[in-house]
Every structure is written in C-alpha cells, then in structure tokens.
Amino acid sequence: MPTLLIIHHTPSPFMQAMFEAVVSGATDPEIEGVEVVRRAALAVSPADVLAADGYLLGTPANLGYMSGALKHAFDVIYYPCLDSTRGRPFGLYLHGNEGTEGAERAVTSITTGLGWAKAADYVVVSGKPGKDDLETCWELGATVAAQLMQ
C-alpha cells in the first residue's frame, strides 16, 4: 500500500487548522489504498521518509524562512534519502504573517536537491486561515494522496 508522509511543524492554532484540513483531504474516503502517516518535523527519521511514497510538508514562515523544525527534518533526512527518494511527489502548506518568499524558496531549493516532484501548487496563507484557505489545504492533501493511488 502506498504511503503518504505528512511532515509538519504545527506550533499555532492557525497551523493546526491547516494541518487538520490537509489530513482531512488526504484521508478522504474516496482516496483508497493510501496510508497516511503523520510525523512532527522534530521526530521524523530517514526511515520514515524512505518508507513513504510521497510527502506533504507543513511549516510556518519564521523571520522569512521555514521553521527551524522543518529545516532540522531536512538536515536529518537529506543525505540518507538523497538517492532513494528521487521523483517522489510532494506538496507544501505554509503559514506566515509576512515574508513567506524565503521559506518557499528554501523548501524549493532543498526538494529540488532531493529530486522530489512538486505535485501541486504550494498553499501559502497569511493571517487567520479562512474557509477558502482551509479548502485549498484540503485540496492539497487530497491531490497528493490521490497521486499515490494504485
């Protein structure tokens, strides 16, 4: 069974709402045969990443960059997963109050180095996530998970 790994740093109510919407989309009953695994960015291991077939990444933008927790996750998994995860699909949801471009650029740079394939447009939310923002997060989760269906 294909596995979708959600690697997230969820330190705020806004990030929690986005995370829940992404999980809801990824676990929609119409998406069959995909196991969804959730790991906090500070707890993810190379084994988790190697065992997955696709990824969803969630982070706040802190001072114009991805969270230290997501950066730590990339530091831990990068070389052990470099050759074995190329071509796997990923998506990103990001929350920031301002200046998210640096976080987007950093995630793009690292995932390009890993050879991961961007499966959907990034979801970037500023301020409190509204209904449309949460729907877009749901769609992100569903889109990446559906790409793993066999």
Backbone as numpy.savetxt, mean C-alpha at the origin, in Angstrom:
# Nx Ny Nz CAx CAy CAz Cx Cy Cz
-3.30 -20.05 -3.45 -4.15 -18.88 -3.45 -3.25 -17.64 -3.45
-3.50 -16.69 -4.36 -2.72 -15.46 -4.37 -2.92 -14.66 -3.08
-1.88 -13.96 -2.70 -1.91 -13.18 -1.47 -1.63 -11.71 -1.77
-2.47 -10.85 -1.20 -2.28 -9.41 -1.25 -1.82 -8.98 0.13
-0.67 -8.34 0.19 -0.10 -7.86 1.46 -0.33 -6.35 1.58
-1.00 -5.95 2.64 -1.18 -4.53 2.92 -0.15 -4.13 3.98
0.78 -3.29 3.58 1.82 -2.78 4.47 1.42 -1.35 4.81
1.14 -1.09 6.08 0.57 0.21 6.42 1.18 0.80 7.69
1.17 2.11 7.72 1.46 2.86 8.95 0.23 3.71 9.19
-0.46 3.41 10.28 -1.78 3.97 10.53 -1.82 4.67 11.88
-1.17 5.84 12.00 -1.06 6.49 13.30 -2.17 7.49 13.63
-3.14 7.67 12.72 -4.15 8.71 12.96 -5.53 8.20 12.57
-6.58 8.85 13.07 -7.94 8.47 12.66 -8.15 8.60 11.15
-7.54 9.58 10.50 -7.70 9.73 9.06 -7.07 8.55 8.32
-5.87 8.16 8.73 -5.21 7.00 8.12 -6.00 5.72 8.42
-6.57 5.63 9.61 -7.37 4.45 9.97 -8.58 4.33 9.05
-9.26 5.43 8.78 -10.42 5.41 7.89 -10.02 4.98 6.49
-8.89 5.49 6.01 -8.41 5.11 4.69 -8.03 3.62 4.65
-7.33 3.17 5.69 -6.94 1.76 5.79 -8.17 0.85 5.76
-9.18 1.19 6.55 -10.39 0.37 6.60 -11.09 0.32 5.25
-11.09 1.45 4.52 -11.72 1.48 3.20 -10.93 0.61 2.21
-9.60 0.68 2.27 -8.76 -0.15 1.40 -9.00 -1.63 1.69
-9.02 -2.01 2.96 -9.25 -3.40 3.35 -10.64 -3.85 2.88
-11.63 -3.01 3.05 -12.99 -3.34 2.62 -13.04 -3.62 1.12
-12.36 -2.79 0.34 -12.32 -3.03 -1.11 -11.59 -4.31 -1.46
-10.47 -4.54 -0.80 -9.66 -5.73 -1.10 -10.35 -7.02 -0.70
-11.23 -6.95 0.29 -11.91 -8.15 0.79 -13.36 -8.22 0.33
-13.73 -7.43 -0.67 -15.09 -7.47 -1.20 -15.45 -8.90 -1.59
-16.67 -9.36 -1.27 -17.05 -10.74 -1.59 -16.95 -11.11 -3.07
-17.01 -10.13 -3.97 -16.90 -10.42 -5.39 -15.46 -10.78 -5.80
-14.52 -10.46 -4.95 -13.13 -10.82 -5.21 -12.88 -12.16 -4.53
-12.73 -13.18 -5.35 -12.63 -14.53 -4.83 -11.22 -15.07 -4.99
-10.81 -15.87 -4.03 -9.55 -16.58 -4.15 -8.31 -15.75 -3.89
-8.46 -14.62 -3.19 -7.31 -13.78 -2.85 -7.27 -13.64 -1.33
-6.18 -14.05 -0.74 -6.00 -13.87 0.70 -5.42 -12.48 0.94
-6.00 -11.75 1.87 -5.52 -10.42 2.21 -4.85 -10.48 3.58
-3.57 -10.10 3.60 -2.78 -10.11 4.83 -2.43 -8.67 5.16
-2.59 -8.29 6.42 -2.28 -6.94 6.87 -1.06 -6.98 7.79
-0.11 -6.07 7.52 1.08 -5.97 8.38 1.38 -4.51 8.63
1.59 -4.18 9.89 2.08 -2.85 10.22 3.47 -2.69 9.63
3.76 -1.49 9.15 5.04 -1.26 8.48 6.23 -1.61 9.37
6.11 -1.40 10.66 7.22 -1.70 11.57 7.34 -3.19 11.88
6.37 -4.00 11.45 6.39 -5.42 11.74 6.59 -6.29 10.51
6.55 -5.70 9.32 6.65 -6.51 8.10 8.06 -7.09 7.95
8.11 -8.28 7.38 9.40 -8.96 7.20 9.60 -9.29 5.73
10.84 -9.58 5.35 11.07 -10.04 3.98 10.22 -11.28 3.65
10.05 -12.17 4.60 9.24 -13.37 4.35 7.81 -13.01 4.00
7.24 -11.98 4.67 5.89 -11.53 4.35 5.81 -11.06 2.90
6.79 -10.27 2.49 6.79 -9.69 1.15 7.03 -10.77 0.10
7.95 -11.68 0.37 8.22 -12.76 -0.57 7.02 -13.69 -0.74
6.22 -13.86 0.30 5.06 -14.75 0.26 3.87 -14.12 -0.45
3.90 -12.82 -0.69 2.77 -12.12 -1.30 2.94 -12.00 -2.81
1.81 -11.82 -3.48 1.80 -11.69 -4.93 1.54 -10.25 -5.38
1.14 -9.40 -4.45 0.89 -7.99 -4.73 0.85 -7.24 -3.41
0.89 -5.90 -3.51 1.06 -5.09 -2.31 0.20 -3.83 -2.36
-0.28 -3.45 -1.20 -0.88 -2.14 -1.00 -0.09 -1.46 0.11
0.32 -0.24 -0.14 1.15 0.51 0.80 0.35 1.71 1.30
0.35 1.91 2.61 -0.35 3.05 3.19 0.54 3.82 4.12
0.60 5.14 3.93 1.48 5.97 4.76 0.97 7.39 4.85
1.22 8.03 5.98 1.05 9.48 6.01 2.29 10.13 5.40
2.12 11.34 4.94 3.27 12.14 4.49 3.69 12.99 5.68
4.89 12.78 6.14 5.42 13.52 7.29 6.56 14.41 6.82
6.38 15.70 6.97 7.41 16.66 6.57 7.81 16.45 5.11
6.81 16.15 4.27 7.05 15.99 2.85 7.64 14.67 2.43
7.65 13.67 3.32 8.24 12.37 3.00 7.33 11.27 3.53
7.52 10.05 3.05 6.76 8.93 3.61 7.10 8.78 5.09
6.26 8.08 5.82 6.53 7.89 7.24 7.83 7.13 7.44
8.46 7.38 8.58 9.65 6.63 8.93 9.38 5.14 9.01
8.16 4.79 9.40 7.80 3.37 9.51 7.81 2.70 8.13
7.22 3.35 7.12 7.24 2.74 5.78 8.67 2.72 5.23
9.42 3.75 5.47 10.83 3.76 5.03 11.59 2.62 5.69
11.34 2.39 6.97 11.96 1.27 7.67 11.57 -0.06 7.01
10.29 -0.20 6.66 9.84 -1.44 6.00 10.62 -1.66 4.71
10.74 -0.60 3.91 11.51 -0.72 2.66 12.97 -1.07 2.95
13.56 -0.47 3.97 14.95 -0.78 4.32 15.12 -2.25 4.68
14.15 -2.81 5.38 14.22 -4.21 5.82 14.02 -5.18 4.66
13.13 -4.84 3.73 12.77 -5.82 2.70 13.51 -5.63 1.38
14.13 -4.48 1.16 14.62 -4.14 -0.17 15.55 -5.20 -0.76
16.68 -5.42 -0.18 17.64 -6.36 -0.78 17.20 -7.81 -0.71
16.59 -8.27 0.39 16.14 -9.66 0.39 15.05 -9.96 -0.66
14.31 -8.92 -1.07 13.20 -9.12 -2.00 13.48 -8.61 -3.41
14.63 -8.02 -3.61 14.92 -7.30 -4.84 14.74 -8.15 -6.10
15.30 -9.32 -6.14 15.25 -10.12 -7.37 13.99 -10.98 -7.46
13.35 -11.24 -6.34 12.25 -12.20 -6.33 10.86 -11.60 -6.48
10.73 -10.28 -6.38 9.39 -9.68 -6.41 9.15 -8.78 -7.62
10.07 -8.79 -8.55 9.92 -7.94 -9.75 8.62 -8.25 -10.49
7.99 -7.19 -10.97 6.77 -7.33 -11.75 5.50 -7.46 -10.95
5.61 -7.55 -9.65 4.41 -7.69 -8.83 3.67 -6.35 -8.73
2.34 -6.38 -8.74 1.56 -5.14 -8.70 1.52 -4.53 -7.30
1.42 -3.20 -7.28 1.27 -2.51 -6.00 0.39 -1.28 -6.18
-0.13 -0.83 -5.06 -0.88 0.42 -5.01 -0.45 1.19 -3.77
-0.75 2.48 -3.75 -0.36 3.36 -2.64 -1.52 4.25 -2.27
-1.79 4.34 -0.95 -2.67 5.38 -0.45 -1.88 6.20 0.56
-2.10 7.50 0.50 -1.24 8.45 1.20 -2.09 9.58 1.77
-1.83 9.94 3.00 -2.53 11.08 3.61 -1.51 12.13 4.03
-1.81 13.36 3.71 -0.95 14.46 4.15 -1.74 15.74 4.22
-1.32 16.62 5.07 -2.01 17.91 5.15 -1.45 18.90 4.14
-0.21 18.67 3.74 0.40 19.48 2.68 1.72 18.83 2.28
2.15 19.09 1.07 3.47 18.62 0.65 3.62 17.13 0.54
2.73 16.46 -0.19 2.81 15.00 -0.33 3.71 14.57 -1.49
4.15 15.51 -2.32 4.91 15.16 -3.51 6.19 14.40 -3.20
6.88 14.79 -2.14 8.11 14.10 -1.75 7.86 12.66 -1.36
6.76 12.41 -0.66 6.41 11.04 -0.27 6.08 10.21 -1.51
5.31 10.79 -2.42 4.97 10.08 -3.66 6.24 9.75 -4.45
7.10 10.73 -4.58 8.34 10.55 -5.34 9.22 9.46 -4.71
9.31 9.46 -3.39 10.14 8.46 -2.70 9.60 7.05 -2.89
8.28 6.87 -2.74 7.69 5.54 -2.92 7.88 5.10 -4.37
7.68 6.01 -5.31 7.87 5.67 -6.72 9.30 5.24 -6.99
10.25 5.95 -6.42 11.66 5.63 -6.62 12.00 4.24 -6.08
11.54 3.95 -4.89 11.86 2.66 -4.27 11.16 1.51 -4.98
9.87 1.69 -5.31 9.15 0.61 -5.97 9.67 0.39 -7.40
10.14 1.45 -8.03 10.77 1.30 -9.34 12.05 0.47 -9.20
12.84 0.76 -8.18 14.05 -0.02 -7.92 13.74 -1.48 -7.67
12.64 -1.75 -6.98 12.23 -3.13 -6.72 11.66 -3.80 -7.96
11.29 -2.99 -8.94 10.70 -3.53 -10.16 9.23 -3.85 -10.02
8.55 -3.26 -9.02 7.12 -3.48 -8.84 6.35 -2.70 -9.90
5.18 -3.19 -10.24 4.34 -2.57 -11.27 3.20 -1.79 -10.63
3.12 -0.51 -10.92 2.05 0.33 -10.39 0.72 -0.16 -10.95
-0.17 -0.63 -10.09 -1.41 -1.26 -10.52 -2.57 -0.28 -10.65
-2.45 0.88 -10.04 -3.52 1.88 -10.06 -2.93 3.22 -9.68
-3.66 4.27 -9.99 -3.21 5.60 -9.58 -3.11 5.66 -8.07
-2.14 6.41 -7.58 -2.03 6.61 -6.14 -3.26 7.36 -5.63
-3.65 7.05 -4.42 -4.73 7.78 -3.76 -4.07 8.71 -2.75
-4.22 10.00 -2.97 -3.60 11.01 -2.12 -4.72 11.89 -1.55
-4.80 11.94 -0.23 -5.86 12.68 0.45 -5.23 13.72 1.36
-5.75 14.94 1.28 -5.33 16.01 2.18 -6.50 16.35 3.09
-6.19 16.56 4.37 -7.26 16.87 5.32 -8.09 15.65 5.64
-9.27 15.90 6.19 -10.16 14.80 6.57 -10.68 14.09 5.33
-10.53 12.75 5.28 -11.04 12.02 4.12 -12.57 12.11 4.05
-13.06 12.53 2.90 -14.50 12.59 2.68 -15.01 11.29 2.09
-16.30 11.26 1.82 -16.93 10.06 1.26 -16.28 9.67 -0.06
-16.03 10.64 -0.93 -15.40 10.34 -2.23 -13.98 9.80 -2.05
-13.24 10.36 -1.09 -11.88 9.88 -0.82 -11.90 8.43 -0.36
-12.82 8.11 0.53 -12.90 6.75 1.06 -13.36 5.77 -0.03
-14.23 6.23 -0.91 -14.64 5.39 -2.04 -13.45 5.12 -2.95
-12.61 6.12 -3.16 -11.41 5.93 -3.98 -10.45 4.95 -3.31
-10.34 5.01 -1.99 -9.52 4.03 -1.27 -10.10 2.63 -1.43
-11.41 2.50 -1.33 -12.07 1.21 -1.52 -11.74 0.68 -2.91
-11.87 1.54 -3.92 -11.58 1.13 -5.30 -10.12 0.69 -5.46
-9.21 1.38 -4.78 -7.80 0.98 -4.84 -7.63 -0.44 -4.32
-8.19 -0.70 -3.15 -8.09 -2.05 -2.58 -8.69 -3.10 -3.49
-9.86 -2.81 -4.04 -10.54 -3.76 -4.92 -9.76 -3.96 -6.22
-9.21 -2.89 -6.76 -8.48 -2.97 -8.04 -7.24 -3.84 -7.91
-6.45 -3.60 -6.88 -5.22 -4.39 -6.74 -5.55 -5.84 -6.41
-6.52 -6.07 -5.55 -6.90 -7.44 -5.22 -7.45 -8.17 -6.45
-8.28 -7.51 -7.23 -8.87 -8.15 -8.42 -7.80 -8.54 -9.43
-6.71 -7.79 -9.49 -5.64 -8.14 -10.42 -4.94 -9.44 -10.05
-5.14 -9.87 -8.80 -4.51 -11.11 -8.35 -5.41 -12.33 -8.50
-6.69 -12.10 -8.82 -7.62 -13.22 -8.96 -7.16 -14.15 -10.08
-7.31 -15.44 -9.84 -6.91 -16.42 -10.86 -8.09 -16.86 -11.67
